[in-house]
Amino acid sequence: MTADDSFDRLDDDDYPAYTMGRAAAMLGTTQGFLRAIGEARLITPLRSEGGHRRYSRYQLRIAARARELVDHGTPIEAACRIIILEDQLEEAQRINAEHRRRDESPAPSAST
């Protein structure tokens, strides 16, 4: 790996750069909370060669959303389900928008 490869990872939202301890500290939560949302299959951290959990920035944003819901009284299992449904809705809306754009664009004209 070159230095350039390492710098490219700084911008990669999916690169598992954060240990469980660091992720918990950044979110202001416990490691148990991260384990719980992992058990609920909201996020699946990657594992280091030593078997330690590693989290990406994208996963930390999802975990932060789960913590927000839990902090407002939502049970953790329900919070995870809500986030999964929100994600599915966002994907469906993106697909619908693509279909609308495709359907609204003028058809290529045939040359004769």
C-alpha positions as CSV (number, residue, x, y, z in Angstrom):
1,M,0.0,0.0,0.0
2,T,1.3,3.4,-0.9
3,A,0.8,6.7,0.9
4,D,-1.5,7.8,-1.9
5,D,-3.7,4.7,-1.2
6,S,-3.9,5.7,2.5
7,F,-4.9,9.2,1.7
8,D,-7.7,8.0,-0.7
9,R,-9.2,6.1,2.2
10,L,-9.7,9.3,4.2
11,D,-12.5,10.2,1.9
12,D,-14.0,6.7,1.7
13,D,-17.3,6.6,3.8
14,D,-17.2,2.8,3.7
15,Y,-13.6,2.3,5.0
16,P,-13.7,0.7,8.4
17,A,-11.4,3.1,10.2
18,Y,-12.9,3.2,13.7
19,T,-12.5,0.8,16.5
20,M,-15.4,-0.1,18.7
21,G,-14.1,2.1,21.5
22,R,-13.4,5.0,19.3
23,A,-16.8,4.7,17.6
24,A,-18.6,4.5,20.9
25,A,-16.7,7.6,22.2
26,M,-17.5,9.6,19.0
27,L,-21.2,8.7,19.3
28,G,-21.3,9.3,23.1
29,T,-22.7,5.8,23.7
30,T,-21.5,2.5,25.0
31,Q,-19.9,-0.4,23.2
32,G,-22.9,-2.4,24.3
33,F,-25.1,-0.2,22.3
34,L,-23.0,-0.8,19.2
35,R,-23.1,-4.6,19.9
36,A,-26.9,-4.4,20.2
37,I,-27.5,-2.6,16.9
38,G,-25.1,-5.2,15.4
39,E,-27.2,-8.0,16.8
40,A,-30.3,-6.3,15.4
41,R,-28.5,-6.4,12.1
42,L,-28.7,-2.7,11.6
43,I,-25.0,-2.5,10.9
44,T,-22.4,-5.2,10.4
45,P,-19.0,-4.0,11.3
46,L,-16.0,-5.5,9.5
47,R,-13.5,-7.3,11.6
48,S,-9.7,-6.6,11.7
49,E,-7.3,-9.5,11.3
50,G,-7.3,-9.8,15.1
51,G,-11.1,-10.1,15.1
52,H,-11.9,-6.6,16.5
53,R,-14.9,-4.7,15.2
54,R,-14.2,-1.8,12.8
55,Y,-16.8,0.8,11.8
56,S,-17.0,3.1,8.8
57,R,-18.2,6.7,8.8
58,Y,-21.4,5.5,7.0
59,Q,-22.0,3.0,9.8
60,L,-21.4,5.7,12.4
61,R,-24.1,7.9,10.8
62,I,-26.6,5.0,11.0
63,A,-25.6,4.3,14.6
64,A,-26.1,8.0,15.4
65,R,-29.6,7.9,14.0
66,A,-30.4,4.8,16.1
67,R,-29.1,6.5,19.2
68,E,-31.2,9.6,18.4
69,L,-34.3,7.4,18.3
70,V,-33.4,5.5,21.4
71,D,-32.7,8.7,23.3
72,H,-36.3,9.8,22.5
73,G,-37.7,6.6,24.0
74,T,-37.9,4.2,21.1
75,P,-36.9,0.6,22.0
76,I,-33.7,-0.4,20.2
77,E,-35.3,-3.1,18.1
78,A,-37.9,-0.7,16.9
79,A,-35.3,2.0,16.2
80,C,-33.4,-0.4,14.0
81,R,-36.5,-1.4,12.1
82,I,-37.5,2.3,11.6
83,I,-34.0,3.0,10.2
84,I,-34.2,0.0,7.9
85,L,-37.6,1.1,6.6
86,E,-36.4,4.7,6.1
87,D,-33.5,3.4,4.1
88,Q,-35.8,1.2,2.0
89,L,-38.2,4.1,1.4
90,E,-35.3,6.4,0.3
91,E,-34.1,3.7,-2.2
92,A,-37.6,3.3,-3.6
93,Q,-38.0,7.0,-4.0
94,R,-34.6,7.2,-5.8
95,I,-35.6,4.4,-8.2
96,N,-39.0,6.0,-8.8
97,A,-37.3,9.3,-9.6
98,E,-35.0,7.5,-12.1
99,H,-38.0,5.9,-13.8
100,R,-39.8,9.3,-14.0
101,R,-36.7,11.0,-15.6
102,R,-36.4,8.1,-18.1
103,D,-40.1,8.2,-19.0
104,E,-40.1,12.0,-19.3
105,S,-37.0,12.3,-21.5
106,P,-37.7,12.5,-25.2
107,A,-37.3,9.3,-27.1
108,P,-34.4,9.4,-29.6
109,S,-35.7,10.2,-33.1
110,A,-35.2,7.7,-35.9
111,S,-33.4,9.1,-38.9
112,T,-34.7,8.0,-42.3
